[in-house]
Amino acid sequence: MKILQRYVFKEFLKYFLIMTSTFYFIFIIGDFIEKIGSLKNFLLGRLFMYYIYEFPEIFNDLLPFILFFSILLALGMLGRDSELIVMEISGIDPNKILFPVYLFIFLLSVTTWFNVNTFVPRYKAKAYHIYKVELMGQANYFSELGRKDLGIISKARGNMYLFSDYYNSLKKQMSRPVLIILDDDLRLLKRYDAGSALFQGSGKWIFTKVRIRDFDKDGNIMAYQEVESLPMELAISPELFTTRNVRPPTFTSKELRKVIISIRAMGKEPVKFLVELHERNAYPVFIFIISLFGIPLGFRMRRGNTGSILSYGLIIIAVYISLFRFSYTLGTGGALSPVLSAWAPNLCFFGIYLFLKIRRKMI
């Protein structure tokens, strides 16, 4: 039995790696053709790093296709070579042979959870910086904030620009403010990165956990220091720092939870953040559910019906993606609760799977 398990898992893993490299290569070619017209600096090394940093998100998006077709092709090959029939005649339950495959898919689902909650947002910021600043040649220093770039919130003292992730109007406190000072030629002179900034009144702010960097004319760091507390005077109303253009997918789950708590402290309901948070927990479960549909279809694949089985696979994934996007839109629009909008596609597909399984047993 273990020999058969290793054999089947080896076949599955082979197709899984082939599908991963194939889908990723096709995506890169299509994405590169789309972006090449907007590139001002064709830096091959940086372009390579851009797609390396994009890999966690791309792999996450392509995983349902990769996993589903890996299962179909691996089991389909066994079916076309009549190996499944030999196993059935020998009294061997094919599902027992697939135990290593099930275990791999479960571990893949767990890995996906860590990926969508941690790695995707972090590496997406690095990819954003390479694409916007280095490849597209946007020389303004606001792009380097990546996923934290919420737009220019305020301008004071000529060339002083201030960014903030979030402003709590009850506590009058900015979260992770960034202060950038440019010269008249818009060259970076000084940058302040702080953990928070608390409004004291009359234009006075207290910045805490501040990292200060001074730059020369070439953009190189000349001096660096860290201070626990730094009082600063900014003749600006604190209401100008209210967060705008927030993009929940660019936050890690830990950051999402902090923002949710902060927004609720203002008496508001952070619907988009809640939908994003619950969707990240629901998506890895779908990775496992899709295998429940793929394995029975793979067992049915024989000579002559390969095209129809692959078509069924495409239809299943297309239906799920459409249902997911529809549910996500309803959730962010407030028509569905955040929990239901995130989990509705999984519940729907799992219900269909149970119905088909019960119906098959009755027949």
N, C-alpha and C positions, 0 to 999 in steps of 0.2 A: 504493500500500500504506500509506504513512504517513497519507494522508487517512482511510482506513478505520480505521487504528489509533487516530487521534485521535477519530474519531466513536464507536467502540465504547467507548473509555476514558471519553469524556465521558458516555455513557449510564450506564456503570458507576458513575462518580463521583457522578452525580446521584442514583442510587438509594442509594448508600452514605451520602450526607449525609442523604437522606430517612429511611432506616432508622435512622441514628444518632440523629437528633432525635426520631423517633417512639418508638423503644424507650426512650430516656432519659426522655422526657416521661411515658410510661406507667409507668415504674419510679418516677419522682418522685411521681406521683399516688398510686400504691399505697402507697409508703413513707410519704408524708405522712398518708394516712388511717389507717395503722397507728400512727403516732407521735403524732398530734394529741391523743389522749386523755391522754398522759403529759407534755405540755408545760405548764409552769407560767408561763413567760414567752413570750408570742407576739411575738417580735421579728422582723418580716418581713425586715429587712436581714441579721440574723445567720442566719436560716433560709436565705436565699439563699446566703450564704457557706458554710453547711454543705454544701449540695448542690454548690457549686463545688469544695470540697475533696474531696467524695466522688466527683467525676466520674472521676478516674483509675481508681479501683477498680471503679466501676459500668461504665465503658466497657470495662474489661478483662474483666469477667464477661459482658457482653453481646456482645462482639466476635464470637464464633463465630456467633451468630444474625444479627448485622448483616451480616457478610461473606458468609455463606452465602446469605441471602435477597437481598442486593444482586446477587450473581452470577446467581441464578435469575431475578430480575426483569429484569435488563439483557439477558441472553441470551434470556430468554423473550419479551421484547418484540420482539427481532429475529426470533425464530422465528415468532411470531404474525403479524408483518407480512411474512413470507416473504422477508426480507432474507438470512437464512442460506442459504435454498435458492438464491437468485440468486448468492450468493458461491460455493457449491459447483458450480453449473452453469458459472460463469465460471472454474473451476479454481483458485480461491483457497482455500488451507488456512485454515480459521477459527482454528486454534491460533496461526498466525503473526500474525493480526490482534490476538490477545490478549496480545502481548508486553508492552505497557505495563501491562496489568492484572496480569500475573504479577510484573512489577517492583514495582508498587505493593504487592502482597500481601507480597512479600519484605521490602520496606522497612517495612511495617506489622508484620511479625513481629519485625524488629530493634527497632522502636520499642516493641513490647510487652515485649520483654526488658528494656529500660531502665525501662519503666514498672513492671513487677512487682518489679524489684530495687531501685529507688530511690524513685520518686515515690509509689507507693501507700502504703508504710509511713509516709513523712513526712507526707503530707497527711491520712492517716487519723488521725494523732495530733491534728492541728489540728481536724478534724471532730469528733473525740471530745470535745475540750475545749468546743467550741461547744455541742454537744448536751447533754453532762452538766452543765456548769457554768452556761452562759448561758441555755439553753432549758429544761432540766429544773429549774434553780434549786438544784442541789446546792451549798450554800455552803461545804462543806469544801474545803480547799485541796489535798487529795490527788488530786482528779480532774484537776487541771491538769497532772499528770505524764503524762496521756494514755497512750501505748503503753508507757511505763515504769512505770506504776502496777501494782505487783505486790502491793499490799495493805500494811497496816500491819505492819511486821516487828517493831518493838519500840517501847516507850515508856519514857522515863526522864526524871527531873527534872520531874515533873509534866506539863507540856504540851510536851514535846520529842518529836517523832516522826522516825523514821529510816527511809528507803527505800533499797533497793539493787537494782540490776539483777541482780547475780550475786555470789556469795561463793565464793572459791577456798579450800577448806579446807586445801590443802597449803601455799599461800603465806600463808594467813590474811589475805587481801586482798579488800576489797569493790570492786566495779566500779561507777563512777558513783554514789556515794552522794549522797543528798539529805537534808539535815537541816532540819526545819521547826520553828520555835518559835512557839507561840500563847499569847495571854494567857488569862485565866480565862473570857472570853467567846468563846473560839475565834476570835479575830481574829489575823491574821498579823502577827507582830512582826519576825521575822528568818528568813532562808533562806540555807542554805549549799549550793552545788552544787560537787561535787568530781569530779575525774577518777578518783581512787581513794583508798582509805583502808587503811593497813597496820597490823595489830595488833602492838603492842609488848609486850604483857603487862601485868598488873595494871590493866586497864581503860584503858590508854593507847593512843591511835590517832594516826597521822600522816596527815592529809589533804593531798593534793597537788593543785595547780592548782585552787585554791578561789576561787569567786566568791561574795562576801558581799553580801547586800542587806538593808537595813533599811527597814521600812515604817511609815507613820503609821496613824492609826486608820481612815482611809478606804481603806487598801490601796494608797496611792501610795508609790512608792520615794522614800525620803528620802536614802539614802546607798548608794553602790556602790563596792566595791573588789575587787581581785584580788590574791591572794597565792600564791606558789609552793608554800609548805609551811605547815601549820597544825597544831600538836599539840593534841589535845583529849582530855579524860578522860570516858569513858562507862562507867559501872559496869554493863556488860552483857556477857554471854558472847558471843563472836563467832559461836558456832553458831546464835544466834538470827537471824542475818542470811542464812541460807541461802535462796536464791531459791525462791519458791513461786508457783504459778499462772502459769508462764511461757507466753507466747503467741507462738510463733515467727513467725506471719504479720505481727506488728507490728514486726519488726526488718528493717532493710535487709540486703542480702546481705553487705555488709562487716561489719556487726555480727553476723550469723549465724556467719560464719567465725571471728570472734574468740571467740564463746561456745563454738563447737565445739572450738576449741583449748583453751580453759579447762576445759571439762568433761572432755575427754580427759586433761588433765593430772592430773585427780583419779582416773583409772583407770576412768572410766565412758564409756559409749557414748551420745552425744547423738542418739538415733534420730529424735525428732520434728524436731530442727533439721536433720538430714541430709535427711530426706524433704522438708521445706519447701524446702531449698536446691536439691535436684535437680528438684523439681516446677516451680520457677521457670525452670529452664533448659528443661524439657520442654514447658511450656505454649505458648511462642511458636512452637515447631515445629508444634504441632497447628494453629495458626492457618493455616499454609501447607498442611498436609495436608488440612484441611477444604475448601480450595479445589479440591483434586484430585478430590474427590467432587462438588463443586457445579458445576464447569464442564461435565462430561459430562451431568449432569442438565439443566443449562440449555440445552444443545444439543438435547436431546430434547423440550423444552417446545414444544408446538404448541397450536393452538386445540382445546379439548375435553379436554386432559389436564392443565391448570394445577393443579387441585385435587390430583390424585394425585401430581404432582411435588413440590408444596409439602409434602404429607404425608410423602413419602419424606425430604425434608429435615429435617422435625421429628423423624422416627424416628431418623435418623442422628445428629443432635445429642443426642437423649435417650439413645441407647445409649452415646455417648461419655461423657456426663456421669455416667451410672450406673456405667460401667466405671471412670472416673477416681476417683469417690468410693469405690467398692469397693476399688480398688487402693490408694488413699491410706490407707484404714482398715487394710488389711492391713499396710501399711508402718509406720504409727505404732504398730501393735500388735505389731510384730516378726515377723509371719508371713512377710513378704517383705523382701528387702534394700531399703534406701532407693533405690538406683539403679533396681532393677527395678520397684518400686512406682510410681516417677515416670514411667518410660519405657514401661511395659507397654501403656498405652492407645495411645500413638503407634505402637509396634511392631505392635500388633494391627491397627490401622486401616491402616497402610501395607502390611502383609501382605495385607489384604483388597483394597486397591487394586491391588496387583501381580497378585493372583490374578484379579481381574475383567478387568484389562487383557490378561493372557495369554490368558484364556478368550475374550475378544472377538476377539483376533487369530486364534485357532484356528477360531472360527466363521466 
